[in-house]
Amino acid sequence: MILNTPTSEDFFKTGKELLSFAWDIVAKLLVSLNEAEQYGIDPSEVSEEYWSLSQRHLTTALTITQQGVELAIKGRICAISPYILISDSPSKWPSPYNGSLDFSIFRTIDAQDLIKVHDTFSDTPFEGGFVDAFNNLREKRNTIMHSVSKSLEVTFNDVLSTLLFMHKTLFPNDSWARLRFDALKNSPSTELGSSELITNEACLELFYIIEALQPAQVKEYFKIDKKKRAYYCPHCHDEASRDYGDYEPKLARLTMPQATCNILYCPVCDDEYEVERTDCTKEYVGYCPGNVISSYGSCMTCGH
């Protein structure tokens, strides 16, 4: 008898956690670079050397991304049958006559065989674009892990673009920004008091990442037009800490171009909020041209 047979959700959960770890590495690098201005450093003057020194971080993030994707594909296969994942022939299996066997002692199929096994048994095989991207990612991972290549250079956009594409393909109904927010809520540092700053952290890292991505990528993965005017999110603005100079950037966008549009979409929350289109009357910072007011009565332009 085989015990502790994994479920597809077991693989999905671990795969998503690894993707979040990879994202965390790149997000921290981007935030640190952009916040250098606070210390009198011009990010544009140190950017080239900064990213050169970050190569090990970026290659590590890429390998973690590959591992997360591999586990997610195994989750899809597991949803059909977990036993398809066992790779060795029966002659190499441990003996079943000495007691029950734990599933984890069986060797599972290699990454190079995952796509073929999945597409053989699944009613919905992967499309060619995903297959090519996965094989390219696997080759880069092998180069990083098993060799010392002087020609392979990984950029932060390589990691982000690959991760977002893979996640959207594997989990088309899930919001990446929402998954990332939930990962921050469950991070160990929340036990040390960081829970009050989660909204700030989630908004800040996504702000810098959106700034770094192409408009088409932002539209594809975060459902906003980065060229449009940004507003505070009613929920994030209410939840964010404003102690010691903490703040959250503007990420929400109106869902329609019309001047009468009264719906704001926030990519962090992956939710829409109804607003009033009336002029801001707050006088905290002088005149405010804003005319998007939350249900709490706060102006989503000036924040007051």
Backbone bond lengths (Angstrom), bond angles and torsions (degrees), N, CA, C in turn:
res aa  C-N    CA-C-N  psi(-1)  N-CA   C-N-CA  omega(-1)  CA-C   N-CA-C  phi
1 M - - - 1.465 - - 1.535 109.53 -
2 I 1.308 115.85 139.41 1.465 120.83 178.81 1.526 109.51 -100.92
3 L 1.329 115.75 126.85 1.462 121.85 -179.70 1.531 110.59 -103.52
4 N 1.336 114.17 162.07 1.472 121.74 175.65 1.526 112.50 54.58
5 T 1.312 114.99 42.61 1.462 119.43 175.86 1.526 109.09 -66.49
6 P 1.323 118.69 126.10 1.468 120.28 -176.53 1.523 112.21 -71.11
7 T 1.314 114.95 157.21 1.459 121.51 173.51 1.521 108.69 -105.87
8 S 1.304 116.09 167.29 1.466 119.45 177.42 1.522 110.54 -61.15
9 E 1.339 116.74 -35.73 1.465 120.10 -179.59 1.524 111.65 -65.61
10 D 1.329 117.35 -32.56 1.470 120.15 176.33 1.527 110.27 -59.87
11 F 1.316 115.77 -46.26 1.467 120.01 179.30 1.526 111.11 -68.65
12 F 1.330 116.97 -42.39 1.468 120.27 -179.49 1.526 110.81 -60.91
13 K 1.325 116.20 -45.02 1.468 120.80 -178.26 1.528 110.99 -60.41
14 T 1.320 116.07 -48.41 1.465 119.47 -179.28 1.525 111.38 -67.06
15 G 1.328 116.51 -39.79 1.460 120.10 178.23 1.521 112.03 -60.85
16 K 1.324 116.51 -44.31 1.464 120.45 179.13 1.523 111.23 -65.23
17 E 1.329 116.83 -37.95 1.462 120.10 178.09 1.529 110.88 -61.97
18 L 1.320 116.86 -40.92 1.463 119.92 178.76 1.526 111.37 -67.28
19 L 1.319 117.19 -38.97 1.465 119.86 176.42 1.526 110.41 -61.43
20 S 1.328 116.38 -39.07 1.463 119.88 178.51 1.528 111.22 -66.91
21 F 1.343 117.34 -37.18 1.466 120.47 175.96 1.528 110.40 -60.78
22 A 1.328 116.27 -44.12 1.465 120.49 179.81 1.524 110.61 -63.07
23 W 1.325 115.82 -44.68 1.467 121.49 178.15 1.525 110.16 -59.92
24 D 1.319 116.74 -41.34 1.460 122.27 -177.80 1.527 111.17 -59.11
25 I 1.319 116.58 -40.39 1.468 120.80 179.86 1.525 110.57 -60.85
26 V 1.320 116.43 -48.36 1.466 120.77 -177.60 1.525 110.95 -70.97
27 A 1.326 116.52 -40.75 1.466 120.25 -179.08 1.526 111.03 -60.27
28 K 1.314 116.88 -43.95 1.468 120.43 -179.75 1.527 111.25 -64.28
29 L 1.331 116.48 -37.43 1.464 119.67 177.37 1.525 111.11 -63.95
30 L 1.327 116.90 -43.76 1.465 120.82 -179.49 1.522 111.65 -67.20
31 V 1.324 116.57 -42.46 1.465 120.02 179.66 1.523 110.35 -63.94
32 S 1.324 117.42 -45.21 1.469 121.07 -179.57 1.523 111.60 -60.67
33 L 1.335 116.34 -42.36 1.464 119.85 179.86 1.519 111.05 -64.35
34 N 1.314 117.08 -45.59 1.461 120.06 -176.74 1.522 112.68 -72.38
35 E 1.323 117.49 -27.83 1.463 119.89 179.74 1.525 112.11 -84.38
36 A 1.329 116.97 -4.38 1.464 120.25 178.84 1.522 111.45 -61.41
37 E 1.332 115.44 -24.53 1.465 120.66 -179.91 1.521 111.41 -59.84
38 Q 1.333 116.05 -29.31 1.465 120.19 179.89 1.527 111.62 -65.30
39 Y 1.332 115.68 -20.67 1.463 120.26 -178.03 1.525 111.66 -106.63
40 G 1.329 114.96 19.84 1.455 120.07 175.92 1.513 114.65 80.38
41 I 1.328 117.51 16.70 1.468 121.62 -179.72 1.523 109.04 -105.16
42 D 1.309 116.59 132.25 1.462 121.28 176.39 1.530 108.24 -85.21
43 P 1.354 118.10 110.81 1.470 120.47 -177.63 1.521 113.60 -54.62
44 S 1.327 117.19 -34.30 1.466 119.92 -177.76 1.526 111.91 -67.17
45 E 1.327 117.12 -26.03 1.461 120.63 -178.18 1.527 112.56 -80.26
46 V 1.328 116.79 -22.75 1.467 120.09 -176.91 1.528 112.26 -113.15
47 S 1.329 116.61 -0.06 1.463 120.76 -172.21 1.529 113.40 -57.35
48 E 1.338 117.16 -47.56 1.467 120.21 -175.57 1.525 111.47 -61.76
49 E 1.325 116.37 -48.00 1.461 120.26 179.92 1.528 110.97 -68.36
50 Y 1.315 115.91 -36.25 1.474 121.18 179.54 1.522 110.81 -59.01
51 W 1.334 116.51 -48.78 1.462 119.77 -178.20 1.524 111.56 -72.68
52 S 1.328 116.94 -27.53 1.461 119.68 175.21 1.528 110.46 -64.81
53 L 1.327 115.74 -42.47 1.464 120.48 178.44 1.529 112.13 -72.95
54 S 1.322 116.35 -13.78 1.470 121.12 -178.67 1.524 112.94 -93.40
55 Q 1.336 118.27 3.77 1.464 120.71 -174.88 1.523 113.21 -56.39
56 R 1.326 117.44 -42.65 1.463 118.94 -179.37 1.522 110.85 -65.03
57 H 1.320 116.65 -37.52 1.469 119.99 176.80 1.532 110.22 -63.09
58 L 1.328 116.14 -43.93 1.466 120.38 -176.31 1.526 111.91 -70.12
59 T 1.329 117.24 -40.63 1.464 118.90 178.35 1.525 110.74 -67.25
60 T 1.322 116.40 -35.19 1.470 119.73 175.84 1.518 110.56 -64.65
61 A 1.325 116.10 -42.74 1.468 120.32 178.46 1.521 110.84 -61.28
62 L 1.335 116.64 -38.15 1.465 119.86 -179.85 1.531 111.31 -67.95
63 T 1.328 116.99 -40.16 1.468 119.40 179.06 1.524 111.05 -67.43
64 I 1.327 116.93 -36.36 1.467 119.94 177.05 1.523 110.11 -67.32
65 T 1.326 116.30 -37.41 1.468 120.08 176.12 1.522 110.36 -59.55
66 Q 1.337 116.42 -45.63 1.468 120.05 179.64 1.523 110.91 -60.46
67 Q 1.318 116.99 -41.58 1.458 120.21 -179.63 1.523 111.07 -65.83
68 G 1.328 116.07 -39.19 1.459 119.75 177.73 1.517 112.25 -64.18
69 V 1.333 116.36 -41.80 1.468 121.02 178.32 1.524 110.15 -64.82
70 E 1.320 116.45 -42.09 1.469 120.83 179.00 1.530 110.76 -57.97
71 L 1.324 116.84 -44.50 1.464 120.17 -179.72 1.527 111.41 -67.19
72 A 1.325 116.50 -35.88 1.466 119.69 178.32 1.530 110.84 -65.26
73 I 1.336 116.76 -39.90 1.472 120.00 176.95 1.528 110.02 -65.35
74 K 1.329 116.14 -39.97 1.466 119.25 176.00 1.530 110.62 -61.09
75 G 1.328 116.06 -34.24 1.457 119.68 176.50 1.516 111.89 -62.58
76 R 1.323 116.14 -39.75 1.470 120.03 177.75 1.528 110.97 -65.44
77 I 1.321 115.79 -40.42 1.465 119.51 177.99 1.524 110.10 -67.12
78 C 1.317 115.60 -40.69 1.463 121.03 -179.54 1.524 111.42 -61.75
79 A 1.326 116.62 -31.65 1.467 120.23 178.49 1.528 110.95 -63.79
80 I 1.325 116.86 -26.14 1.470 121.65 175.93 1.525 108.97 -81.27
81 S 1.327 115.79 -53.82 1.467 122.67 173.97 1.519 108.57 -169.84
82 P 1.332 118.34 126.56 1.467 119.79 179.29 1.525 112.68 -64.67
83 Y 1.319 116.94 -23.78 1.467 119.90 -175.35 1.528 112.41 -74.18
84 I 1.339 116.36 -16.93 1.468 119.22 174.76 1.531 110.27 -65.74
85 L 1.322 116.65 -22.75 1.459 120.96 -177.72 1.527 112.81 -73.23
86 I 1.319 117.51 -19.18 1.467 120.59 -179.30 1.526 109.25 -72.70
87 S 1.337 115.81 126.62 1.470 119.35 -170.95 1.522 114.30 -100.52
88 D 1.320 118.75 -35.80 1.463 120.06 -174.91 1.526 112.20 -69.14
89 S 1.305 115.42 154.84 1.464 120.24 174.87 1.528 108.84 -71.14
90 P 1.333 118.37 154.99 1.468 121.21 -178.48 1.522 113.80 -53.71
91 S 1.317 117.67 -29.48 1.468 119.80 -179.42 1.526 112.36 -64.35
92 K 1.331 116.58 -20.60 1.465 120.86 -179.48 1.527 112.63 -100.06
93 W 1.318 117.19 -1.38 1.459 119.76 178.79 1.528 110.12 -70.56
94 P 1.331 116.88 151.38 1.468 119.19 173.75 1.526 110.40 -65.89
95 S 1.289 115.69 155.30 1.466 120.34 -176.63 1.527 111.49 -67.28
96 P 1.336 117.24 132.61 1.462 120.59 178.05 1.528 112.55 -86.49
97 Y 1.338 116.83 2.39 1.462 120.22 -172.98 1.528 113.14 -95.10
98 N 1.318 115.79 1.09 1.470 119.36 179.16 1.523 112.07 -109.07
99 G 1.296 116.49 18.16 1.459 120.89 -179.08 1.518 111.31 121.26
100 S 1.314 115.22 178.02 1.463 120.61 -178.56 1.527 110.73 -66.34
101 L 1.324 115.34 153.48 1.462 121.67 -178.92 1.525 110.43 -113.29
102 D 1.323 115.83 139.33 1.458 120.26 175.89 1.531 108.99 -85.77
103 F 1.314 116.37 137.05 1.467 120.44 -177.54 1.523 111.88 -56.33
104 S 1.323 116.99 -33.10 1.466 120.95 -173.99 1.525 113.58 -66.16
105 I 1.350 118.38 -16.30 1.465 119.04 -179.24 1.528 111.89 -82.77
106 F 1.327 116.66 -10.47 1.461 119.53 177.72 1.526 109.79 -83.02
107 R 1.307 115.87 141.51 1.459 119.97 175.04 1.522 108.63 -75.85
108 T 1.331 115.72 133.16 1.466 119.76 179.03 1.526 110.25 -101.76
109 I 1.309 115.96 165.88 1.464 121.52 -173.94 1.528 111.82 -61.81
110 D 1.322 115.48 149.17 1.463 121.83 -179.36 1.525 110.53 -74.29
111 A 1.330 114.58 160.01 1.466 120.75 -178.74 1.524 111.87 -58.02
112 Q 1.333 116.76 -35.56 1.465 120.10 -177.35 1.534 112.90 -66.51
113 D 1.339 116.42 -17.87 1.463 120.26 -178.53 1.528 113.24 -102.09
114 L 1.303 117.23 -6.05 1.466 120.53 -173.17 1.525 112.78 -59.91
115 I 1.321 116.60 -48.58 1.464 120.16 -177.14 1.530 110.53 -61.62
116 K 1.330 116.60 -45.34 1.468 120.36 -178.46 1.521 111.19 -62.75
117 V 1.325 116.78 -44.64 1.466 120.34 179.53 1.522 110.26 -64.12
118 H 1.332 116.43 -45.35 1.465 119.90 179.19 1.520 111.24 -58.65
119 D 1.316 116.18 -50.61 1.467 120.41 -174.92 1.530 112.56 -70.33
120 T 1.328 117.03 -21.99 1.465 120.46 177.18 1.527 111.42 -70.76
121 F 1.321 116.62 -38.36 1.463 120.50 -173.58 1.529 114.18 -103.92
122 S 1.325 117.54 -18.45 1.464 120.33 -175.01 1.525 112.20 -86.62
123 D 1.328 115.66 147.31 1.465 121.13 174.83 1.527 111.32 -75.90
124 T 1.340 116.41 -18.24 1.471 120.90 -178.42 1.532 109.42 -125.21
125 P 1.322 117.75 83.26 1.468 120.55 179.65 1.524 111.62 -64.63
126 F 1.313 115.61 157.63 1.460 120.85 178.94 1.523 110.41 -68.76
127 E 1.325 115.70 146.72 1.457 120.50 176.81 1.528 110.21 -77.16
128 G 1.322 114.59 160.11 1.455 120.68 -175.73 1.511 114.29 -56.95
129 G 1.331 117.19 -37.67 1.457 120.48 -179.36 1.515 112.39 -61.94
130 F 1.320 116.32 -39.63 1.465 120.26 178.71 1.523 110.41 -69.92
131 V 1.319 116.62 -42.14 1.468 120.90 -179.78 1.527 110.34 -59.80
132 D 1.326 116.86 -45.83 1.468 120.87 179.31 1.526 110.94 -62.91
133 A 1.336 116.22 -43.28 1.466 120.57 -179.09 1.528 111.00 -65.09
134 F 1.324 116.59 -40.50 1.465 120.26 179.78 1.525 111.08 -66.25
135 N 1.319 116.97 -44.16 1.468 120.20 179.64 1.524 111.26 -64.57
136 N 1.337 116.38 -38.68 1.463 120.52 176.85 1.525 110.81 -64.20
137 L 1.325 116.21 -42.09 1.462 121.18 178.55 1.529 110.53 -64.21
138 R 1.321 116.42 -42.48 1.464 120.97 -179.58 1.529 111.22 -64.04
139 E 1.336 116.93 -39.44 1.463 120.81 178.75 1.529 111.15 -65.10
140 K 1.335 116.44 -41.34 1.467 119.76 177.99 1.523 110.63 -64.92
141 R 1.317 115.40 -41.68 1.469 119.83 178.89 1.517 110.75 -60.94
142 N 1.326 117.99 -42.86 1.463 121.85 179.50 1.522 111.35 -64.24
143 T 1.327 116.24 -39.07 1.465 120.20 177.44 1.522 110.49 -63.15
144 I 1.323 116.04 -43.48 1.468 121.18 -178.82 1.527 111.18 -65.76
145 M 1.321 116.67 -42.85 1.463 121.37 -172.93 1.526 113.64 -83.51
146 H 1.329 117.76 -28.65 1.460 119.78 -171.50 1.524 114.35 -116.77
147 S 1.327 116.78 3.92 1.458 118.87 -177.90 1.522 109.50 -149.52
148 V 1.311 115.74 176.73 1.464 121.84 174.01 1.518 106.42 -123.55
149 S 1.326 115.67 95.89 1.459 120.07 -175.87 1.523 110.57 -99.08
150 K 1.326 115.53 130.28 1.460 120.39 176.65 1.523 111.64 -91.45
151 S 1.325 116.19 -7.72 1.466 120.02 -177.73 1.527 112.70 -98.78
152 L 1.342 116.94 -20.17 1.463 120.19 -178.71 1.522 110.10 -82.41
153 E 1.309 115.92 115.20 1.465 121.40 176.25 1.520 108.12 -120.67
154 V 1.317 116.00 127.52 1.461 121.93 -179.07 1.519 108.92 -108.16
155 T 1.319 116.84 129.27 1.460 121.59 177.70 1.524 109.66 -101.89
156 F 1.323 115.42 163.61 1.464 118.40 178.33 1.520 110.47 -63.28
157 N 1.347 116.44 -31.50 1.462 119.34 179.32 1.523 111.28 -70.44
158 D 1.333 117.14 -31.31 1.469 120.43 175.32 1.525 110.17 -58.62
159 V 1.321 115.20 -46.67 1.465 120.10 -177.77 1.522 110.80 -67.44
160 L 1.332 116.52 -49.47 1.462 120.32 -176.98 1.524 111.78 -63.55
161 S 1.329 116.65 -46.34 1.467 120.54 -178.11 1.523 111.25 -63.08
162 T 1.331 115.82 -43.63 1.466 120.13 179.58 1.516 110.89 -64.52
163 L 1.319 116.03 -47.26 1.463 120.67 -177.96 1.524 111.51 -61.17
164 L 1.319 116.78 -47.23 1.466 120.33 -177.95 1.524 111.64 -65.58
165 F 1.329 116.72 -40.23 1.468 120.32 178.59 1.525 110.93 -64.15
166 M 1.315 116.37 -46.36 1.462 120.75 -179.20 1.525 110.96 -63.30
167 H 1.316 116.25 -44.81 1.468 119.54 -179.08 1.517 111.30 -62.70
168 K 1.320 116.91 -44.24 1.465 119.60 -178.52 1.529 111.36 -65.49
169 T 1.334 116.69 -35.15 1.464 119.97 178.81 1.525 111.43 -70.49
170 L 1.316 116.13 -43.66 1.460 120.67 -176.50 1.520 113.13 -78.63
171 F 1.338 116.37 -31.99 1.467 120.85 -178.64 1.528 109.21 -131.35
172 P 1.324 117.57 68.18 1.471 121.15 -172.14 1.524 114.85 -62.40
173 N 1.309 117.70 -20.96 1.466 120.50 -178.24 1.521 113.15 -96.47
174 D 1.319 117.06 0.44 1.465 121.27 -177.82 1.524 111.19 -102.39
175 S 1.316 115.92 142.08 1.464 121.58 174.15 1.523 108.75 -86.77
176 W 1.344 116.83 124.74 1.457 118.75 178.18 1.524 110.97 -64.58
177 A 1.324 118.09 -44.06 1.464 120.65 -178.04 1.524 110.80 -60.92
178 R 1.322 116.78 -36.80 1.462 120.86 178.62 1.529 110.22 -68.60
179 L 1.324 116.44 -41.60 1.466 120.37 177.70 1.526 110.19 -61.68
180 R 1.323 116.22 -42.03 1.457 120.48 179.66 1.528 110.92 -64.09
181 F 1.327 117.11 -41.06 1.466 120.90 178.54 1.528 109.92 -61.14
182 D 1.319 116.83 -44.29 1.467 120.77 179.39 1.525 110.98 -64.30
183 A 1.338 116.86 -35.40 1.463 120.43 177.80 1.528 110.69 -65.01
184 L 1.324 116.87 -39.52 1.461 120.67 177.48 1.523 110.93 -65.20
185 K 1.320 116.51 -36.93 1.471 120.58 178.77 1.521 111.82 -64.28
186 N 1.329 116.53 -27.48 1.464 121.10 -177.66 1.524 113.10 -103.21
187 S 1.329 117.09 13.26 1.460 120.03 -179.38 1.532 110.16 -76.64
188 P 1.335 118.35 152.64 1.465 121.23 -178.56 1.522 113.82 -56.98
189 S 1.332 117.38 -31.46 1.468 120.33 -176.18 1.523 113.07 -65.60
190 T 1.340 117.37 -16.65 1.470 118.81 178.07 1.520 110.95 -65.02
191 E 1.329 116.95 -25.85 1.465 120.61 177.41 1.523 111.46 -74.76
192 L 1.322 116.35 -11.30 1.467 121.08 179.88 1.522 111.73 -104.18
193 G 1.332 116.03 9.47 1.455 120.04 175.23 1.505 115.88 104.46
194 S 1.338 117.97 2.20 1.465 119.50 -176.88 1.523 113.24 -78.45
195 S 1.336 117.34 -5.04 1.465 120.01 -176.44 1.523 112.02 -59.35
196 E 1.336 116.76 -27.80 1.462 120.30 -179.45 1.528 111.78 -71.10
197 L 1.326 116.63 -16.99 1.466 120.38 -175.39 1.520 112.84 -108.80
198 I 1.329 117.66 6.83 1.463 120.45 -175.58 1.522 111.42 -60.88
199 T 1.327 117.20 -45.20 1.462 120.09 -179.79 1.524 110.61 -60.94
200 N 1.330 116.32 -43.53 1.463 120.06 178.06 1.530 111.07 -60.03
201 E 1.329 115.77 -46.18 1.465 120.62 -177.97 1.522 111.53 -64.05
202 A 1.330 116.26 -45.30 1.467 120.45 -179.00 1.525 111.05 -62.68
203 C 1.334 116.18 -43.72 1.468 120.25 -179.22 1.523 111.51 -68.06
204 L 1.331 116.40 -41.65 1.462 120.06 -175.92 1.527 111.37 -66.28
205 E 1.337 117.06 -46.43 1.467 118.35 -178.46 1.522 111.18 -66.91
206 L 1.341 117.14 -37.16 1.460 118.80 179.25 1.527 110.68 -69.17
207 F 1.331 117.22 -34.06 1.463 121.15 178.15 1.532 110.43 -59.49
208 Y 1.328 117.06 -49.00 1.463 120.35 -178.30 1.528 111.69 -69.35
209 I 1.313 116.67 -33.89 1.464 119.54 178.81 1.525 110.69 -70.22
210 I 1.320 117.27 -40.97 1.464 120.60 176.19 1.525 110.31 -62.34
211 E 1.325 116.32 -38.55 1.463 120.20 176.84 1.530 111.04 -61.23
212 A 1.327 116.59 -33.95 1.464 120.83 -175.59 1.525 113.35 -83.93
213 L 1.331 117.64 -23.06 1.463 121.33 -176.95 1.523 111.85 -86.17
214 Q 1.322 115.91 159.68 1.458 121.56 175.70 1.535 109.73 -72.48
215 P 1.344 117.58 150.26 1.475 120.58 179.91 1.527 113.27 -52.97
216 A 1.331 116.99 -39.59 1.469 119.91 -179.37 1.521 111.19 -64.97
217 Q 1.332 117.04 -36.70 1.463 120.32 178.13 1.521 110.90 -67.81
218 V 1.316 115.69 -40.95 1.463 120.13 179.54 1.525 110.61 -62.83
219 K 1.319 115.98 -42.20 1.465 120.89 178.65 1.523 110.55 -64.69
220 E 1.325 116.58 -41.82 1.464 122.01 -176.97 1.524 112.29 -66.72
221 Y 1.333 116.63 -43.58 1.459 119.76 -170.71 1.525 114.49 -102.68
222 F 1.337 117.38 -20.15 1.463 119.35 -177.31 1.527 113.42 -124.66
223 K 1.328 115.92 -0.17 1.469 122.90 170.80 1.526 114.23 61.41
224 I 1.334 116.60 30.04 1.460 120.06 175.08 1.524 109.52 -131.79
225 D 1.324 115.40 156.45 1.462 122.28 174.45 1.523 107.31 -95.70
226 K 1.327 116.96 107.89 1.461 120.23 -175.06 1.520 112.81 -66.79
227 K 1.333 117.21 -14.65 1.460 120.27 179.36 1.529 112.19 -82.63
228 K 1.324 116.18 -15.13 1.463 120.00 -179.42 1.529 110.73 -81.95
229 R 1.318 115.43 161.00 1.462 121.07 -179.37 1.527 110.56 -61.47
230 A 1.313 115.47 135.37 1.465 120.97 -178.59 1.528 110.59 -98.31
231 Y 1.327 114.26 149.48 1.465 121.58 178.98 1.523 109.20 -132.21
232 Y 1.322 114.89 162.86 1.453 118.61 169.93 1.524 109.08 -67.94
233 C 1.312 116.22 149.46 1.465 120.80 172.20 1.523 107.70 -85.53
234 P 1.329 119.35 131.23 1.464 120.60 -179.56 1.526 112.88 -54.49
235 H 1.324 116.64 -43.03 1.469 119.87 -177.42 1.523 111.41 -73.18
236 C 1.332 117.31 -49.05 1.464 120.68 -179.31 1.526 111.01 -61.92
237 H 1.336 116.37 -39.78 1.463 120.35 -179.28 1.521 110.74 -65.02
238 D 1.318 116.06 -34.70 1.466 120.33 178.92 1.526 111.15 -73.67
239 E 1.341 116.95 -34.11 1.463 121.54 -175.96 1.528 113.15 -86.15
240 A 1.312 117.90 -24.89 1.468 121.17 -172.64 1.521 112.06 -67.79
241 S 1.331 114.70 147.49 1.458 120.94 175.83 1.525 109.40 -82.00
242 R 1.320 115.44 140.91 1.460 119.98 175.45 1.530 110.88 -122.30
243 D 1.341 115.25 24.85 1.458 120.70 176.42 1.523 110.14 -81.10
244 Y 1.313 116.43 147.20 1.461 122.76 173.74 1.525 113.14 53.03
245 G 1.307 116.02 34.15 1.456 119.54 176.82 1.512 114.74 82.53
246 D 1.336 117.65 7.36 1.466 119.78 177.93 1.525 109.43 -64.86
247 Y 1.305 115.82 148.66 1.459 119.80 177.66 1.514 108.97 -154.53
248 E 1.321 115.41 164.25 1.463 119.58 173.56 1.519 107.74 -122.31
249 P 1.312 118.31 137.06 1.469 121.17 -177.42 1.521 111.46 -75.93
250 K 1.310 115.22 169.52 1.467 121.20 178.45 1.530 109.42 -84.53
251 L 1.324 115.82 126.04 1.460 120.59 -179.35 1.523 113.33 -129.71
252 A 1.330 117.34 -19.68 1.469 120.66 -175.74 1.526 110.92 -75.30
253 R 1.322 115.31 150.74 1.470 121.99 175.91 1.520 109.78 -132.35
254 L 1.327 115.28 149.18 1.458 119.86 171.70 1.523 108.46 -66.95
255 T 1.316 116.20 142.27 1.467 120.02 -173.49 1.521 113.47 -79.14
256 M 1.327 117.91 -17.46 1.462 121.58 -179.60 1.521 109.12 -133.55
257 P 1.337 118.15 152.90 1.464 120.67 -177.54 1.527 114.38 -76.53
258 Q 1.330 117.22 -15.61 1.459 119.83 -176.26 1.534 111.79 -64.29
259 A 1.331 114.93 145.88 1.463 120.68 -179.71 1.519 112.31 -64.32
260 T 1.317 116.44 -18.87 1.468 120.14 -179.17 1.530 112.73 -92.62
261 C 1.324 117.63 -1.38 1.468 120.82 -178.25 1.523 110.22 -58.26
262 N 1.315 116.95 128.95 1.464 120.64 -177.08 1.535 112.55 -122.34
263 I 1.330 116.43 27.50 1.461 120.73 178.46 1.533 109.72 -124.46
264 L 1.327 115.75 123.67 1.460 122.55 174.89 1.524 109.19 -103.06
265 Y 1.334 116.03 136.42 1.466 120.16 174.42 1.525 109.19 -111.21
266 C 1.334 116.12 131.92 1.466 121.30 177.95 1.527 109.43 -112.12
267 P 1.334 118.60 123.45 1.464 120.63 -179.90 1.522 113.63 -70.20
268 V 1.323 117.62 -26.32 1.466 120.04 178.62 1.524 110.40 -69.30
269 C 1.321 115.74 -46.62 1.463 120.68 178.55 1.519 111.98 -78.42
270 D 1.331 116.50 -23.04 1.464 122.82 -169.60 1.523 108.99 53.59
271 D 1.330 114.35 48.88 1.464 119.38 -177.24 1.524 110.07 -147.74
272 E 1.326 114.42 160.36 1.461 121.48 178.72 1.526 110.30 -108.16
273 Y 1.336 115.56 147.98 1.461 121.33 -179.16 1.519 109.75 -132.91
274 E 1.307 115.33 135.41 1.460 120.25 177.85 1.521 109.42 -80.65
275 V 1.318 116.10 135.63 1.464 121.80 -179.97 1.523 109.51 -129.95
276 E 1.326 115.62 165.06 1.463 121.58 175.08 1.520 108.83 -100.36
277 R 1.317 116.64 138.40 1.465 121.09 178.25 1.524 108.80 -97.87
278 T 1.321 114.37 72.55 1.464 120.89 176.78 1.522 108.56 -126.60
279 D 1.326 116.51 156.40 1.460 120.48 -176.92 1.523 111.82 -67.46
280 C 1.331 115.00 144.32 1.458 121.29 176.37 1.527 109.18 -70.23
281 T 1.315 116.08 134.12 1.471 120.78 179.92 1.524 111.55 -114.92
282 K 1.321 117.37 8.44 1.465 120.73 -178.72 1.528 109.95 -72.10
283 E 1.322 115.69 150.10 1.459 120.01 -177.53 1.526 111.85 -125.56
284 Y 1.350 116.32 23.44 1.459 119.89 -178.24 1.525 111.78 -69.12
285 V 1.303 116.87 -35.80 1.465 120.29 -175.73 1.525 110.87 -126.05
286 G 1.298 116.44 33.14 1.451 119.14 -176.78 1.511 111.01 78.67
287 Y 1.319 116.26 -153.42 1.465 120.87 -176.93 1.521 111.64 -70.30
288 C 1.318 116.29 133.81 1.465 121.70 175.41 1.522 108.15 -121.81
289 P 1.341 118.28 127.03 1.466 121.35 -178.39 1.531 113.16 -81.57
290 G 1.340 116.82 2.75 1.458 120.62 -174.76 1.520 113.82 -65.16
291 N 1.321 115.12 148.70 1.469 120.64 176.24 1.532 110.91 -142.89
292 V 1.345 114.86 32.48 1.464 121.41 176.06 1.526 107.14 -123.58
293 I 1.321 115.63 105.51 1.464 121.88 -172.27 1.528 109.98 -113.99
294 S 1.332 116.52 130.04 1.463 120.85 -178.53 1.522 110.77 -75.65
295 S 1.328 115.63 170.40 1.465 120.73 178.47 1.522 111.42 -67.84
296 Y 1.358 116.38 -15.77 1.462 120.43 175.80 1.524 111.55 -83.39
297 G 1.336 116.48 -6.68 1.453 120.70 -178.66 1.514 113.56 90.20
298 S 1.329 117.50 8.29 1.466 121.23 -179.56 1.525 110.52 -92.85
299 C 1.330 114.86 143.27 1.461 120.24 176.60 1.524 108.74 -79.55
300 M 1.321 117.13 127.46 1.458 121.30 -177.92 1.527 112.57 -84.46
301 T 1.341 115.99 4.96 1.463 120.99 174.00 1.524 110.82 -97.81
302 C 1.336 116.82 -51.99 1.467 120.02 -179.38 1.528 112.65 -96.24
303 G 1.322 116.51 -17.99 1.462 120.31 177.64 1.505 114.94 88.43
304 H 1.343 117.63 -2.13 1.469 120.22 -178.75 1.526 111.48 -100.33
